[in-house]
Amino acid sequence: MNAPSVDSPPRPQHRTTARSAGVLALCSVLLLTLVATRWSPLISADGDISATTHRWAVEESGVTQACRILTDWVWDPWTMRLLCAVVVVWLVVRLAARWTALWLALAVTLGTLFQQALKALVDRPRPVWPDPVDSAHYSAFPSGHAMTATVVCGLLLWLLRRHGVGRAVWRTAVSVAVVSVVGVGLTRVWLGVHWPSDVVGGWLMGATVVALAVWAHQHRQPRTHSDTAS
């Protein structure tokens, strides 16, 4: 039995996806508001957690070096975008799914622009340490590493599920995605370049972008499997 095309019409799930996007967006706005207004309990928790993890990072130089390699090379936003570019080419060349390829490229690009706009809008300072173990540029909220990993992994998982991959491939992909999304967030806090709420914000807003992108794909379907009518 052949696996369904990536661009074959889905079951009517766009309402459920829309509700999920709404809930995620509401949570994202709530956290954004707390960060922007510098809500005291949140700022205090951020400071306590960051101070503790920074102390560990200074003491455990081997773990810190591993975190730098993972965050700068394996889970770096540009690595994630390169992975997406490879998938876009694969969708066009192997599956003739031009609409889905365009959708994926636009979703990742718009997610990046949204992330940068939020950073400029909130303009939250990053943690400052007398003995830093790493450095980063631009504003802190939301974490670009956490948000990019969430967007890319979320969209690629949805495409794999839609394509009907085998159980072993699916479980492996989910495991890699979860480790990547959670791992990159933890490395950013460990290295002292983000507050914990920056990472949570990246996860929430990345998930919101994924839900909105999936809704858009479900809402606007091409009339043929090869996208020629889109």
N, C-alpha and C positions, 0 to 999 in steps of 0.2 A: 504493500500500500504506500503510495507516494506521500511524502510530507507536503502539507499545504504551502502554497507560495507565501512569501513574506507580505505580498500585497493582495492576498485573497481577502474577500470581505469578512470582517470579524463578526462575532456575535454581538448583539446590541448591548454593549457594556459602557457606552459613553456616559450614561447618567451616573453610574457608580464611580467612574473615573472622575467625573466633574465634582461629585461630592467629596471624594478623596482630596482633590486639588483644593477645594474650598477649605477643608479642615486644615490641611497643611499650610495654606496661605494664612489662615487665621492665627495659627501657632507662630508662624514666622513673623507676622506683624506684631504679635504680642511680645515676642522676644526682642524684636527691633525696638519697640517702644521702651522696654525696660532698659535696654542698653543705652539708647539715646538720652533717656532721662536720668541715667546713672542711678538706677534703683539701688538703694543701699545694701539690702541683703544679697543681691546678685553680685555687686561689685566686691563685697566682702568675701563671698564664696570664691569668686574668681581669684582674688588676691591670695587667699589661704591655699587653694589648690596649686596655683602657679608657684608660690614660694616653696611648697613642699617638693613638687616635681623638679624645680630648678636645683634644689639642694641635692636631690638624687642624681640629676644629670651631671653635676659637677663631680660627685663622688664616684659615679659609675662611668668612667670614660669609655670603656669598651661598648657598653650599651648605647651611649650617646653617639659614638662614631657609626654604629650600625643604623641608628635612627637617621643620621645625616645622609647616609648612602641611600636608604629607602626613600626618604622624603625628597632628595635632590635628583634621584635618577629613576627609581622604580615607580614611585607614585607622584612624580612631578606633574603639574598640569600640562606641560608640553608633551610629556610622554603619553598622557591620557588623550590629548588631542591628536597625536600621531596615530594612536590606536584607532581612533574614530575615523581618521582619514583613510586608513587601510580598509576598514569596514565599508566606508562609502565606495571606494573603488571596487571592492568585492561585490557589493550590491549591484553596481552598474554592470560590471563585466560578467559575473557568473550568474546572476539572477535576473538581469535586465529590469531591476526594480528602481527605475530612475526617480520616481516620486518619493519612495522611501529613502533613497540616498540623499536627495535634496532635503527632505524633512530632517534627517539625522544631522546633516551639516548645519542647517539653520538653527536647529534646537541647541546644539553645542555652542554655536556662535552667539546666539541671543542670550544664552545662559551666561557666557563670559562677559558680554556687555552689561548685562543686568548686575552681575557681581561687581564689576568695576564702578558702575554708577552708585551702588550701595556703599562701597568703600569711600567714595568721594563725598557722598551725602552725610554719612555718619561721622567720618573722619576721626575714628577712635584711635588713640595712641596705642602702640604695642607695649608689651612689658619692657621695662628697662632694668638691667641688672649690672652690678659693679663688676661681675665676672662672667660675662655672657659666654655661652657655648656655641652660639650660632647667631646669625643676623638675617633680617628680612626687610624688604622695602614696602612702601605704600601703607595705607591704613590697615587696621587690624580686623574690623568687622565688615563682612563675614570672612571666614577663612577661605581663601581661594583654592587651596589644596583640597580641603574637605568638600567644598561645593562642587568643584570640577570632577573629583572622583565619584561623587554621588550621582551627578548628571550622566557621566559617561557610563559608569557601571549599570546604573538603572536603565538607561535606554538600551544598552546592549543586551541586558538580561531580558528585557521585554521583547526584543527582536528574536532572541533565541527561543523564547517560549512560543512566540507566534509562529516561528518556523517549524516547530514541532520536533526539536532535537531529542535524542534518546535520554533516558533517565540518568545514565552515568555522566553524560556530557553536561546535563542540566545541573546535577548536584555538584559537579566540579566547578562549573561556572559560578554558581551561587556561593560556594565556599570561597573562591578566589575574590569575588566581588565584596563579600562581607569583610574578609580579612583586609582588603585594600581600603575600603571606605572607613572602617573603624581604625585600622592601623595608621593611615595617614593622619587622621585627626589626633590620635594619641601622640604621634611623633611631633606634631606641631606644638602641643602643650609641653611635652618633655623637653624639647629644645628651647623653650622659653620665648618663642616668637609669637605666640597667640595665647589669649585668655581662653579658658574652657568654653565660655559662652560664644566666642567667635567660631569655634569648631561646631558647637551645637547649631548655631545659626547657619553655618555652611551646609550641614546635613539637612536641616529643615528646608532651607531655600532651594537646595539642590533637588530634594524630593518633590518640592512644589513644581519646579521646572519640568521634571520628569512626568509628573501627573498631567500637567497642562499640555505637554508635547504629545503624550499618549492620547489624551482627549482630542487634540487637533487631528491626529492621524486617524482615529476612529471616526471622527465627525466628517472628515473630508476624504472619501475613498475614491481612488481611480476606478474607472469603469472597466479596465482590463488589467490582467495580471502583470503585464509588462509596462504599465503606466502610459501607454501610448496615447490614451484618451485624456490624460490629466492635463 
